[in-house]
Amino acid sequence: MFGVLAADIDAGDPPVGRVIAAAQACVGRGVEALVYASRGAKPTERKWRVL
């Protein structure tokens, strides 16, 4: 059995490093994470998905 935490970050235009750091702070550094830009993201309006 595996647990999955999903997150959508659609506001605030955070850089990917900040998103990764926040995910690590929530689940720890020993956990795999997939962070990717959503289809609606733009260079000046970043939007992220985290699994």
C-alpha positions in Angstrom: 0.0 0.0 0.0 1.3 3.5 -0.9 0.1 6.9 0.2 0.1 9.8 -2.2 0.0 13.5 -1.3 -1.2 15.7 -4.2 -0.9 19.5 -4.3 -1.8 22.3 -6.7 0.0 25.6 -6.4 -1.8 28.0 -8.7 -1.1 31.4 -7.0 1.9 33.3 -5.8 4.2 32.4 -8.8 6.7 30.5 -6.6 10.0 29.3 -8.1 10.3 25.5 -8.4 13.0 25.4 -5.7 10.5 26.9 -3.2 7.9 24.3 -4.1 10.4 21.4 -3.7 11.5 22.8 -0.3 7.9 23.1 0.9 7.1 19.5 -0.2 10.2 18.3 1.6 9.2 20.2 4.8 5.8 18.4 4.7 6.9 14.9 4.0 10.7 14.7 4.7 13.7 14.4 2.5 13.6 10.6 2.1 10.4 10.7 0.1 10.2 10.8 -3.7 8.3 13.7 -5.2 7.2 14.6 -8.7 7.0 18.4 -9.3 5.8 19.6 -12.7 4.4 22.7 -14.3 0.7 22.6 -15.1 -0.6 23.1 -18.6 -1.9 26.6 -17.7 1.4 27.9 -16.5 3.2 30.8 -18.1 6.8 32.1 -17.6 5.4 35.0 -15.6 2.6 33.0 -13.8 4.1 29.7 -12.7 1.7 27.0 -11.6 2.8 23.7 -10.1 1.5 20.2 -9.4 3.2 18.0 -6.8 2.7 14.2 -6.3 
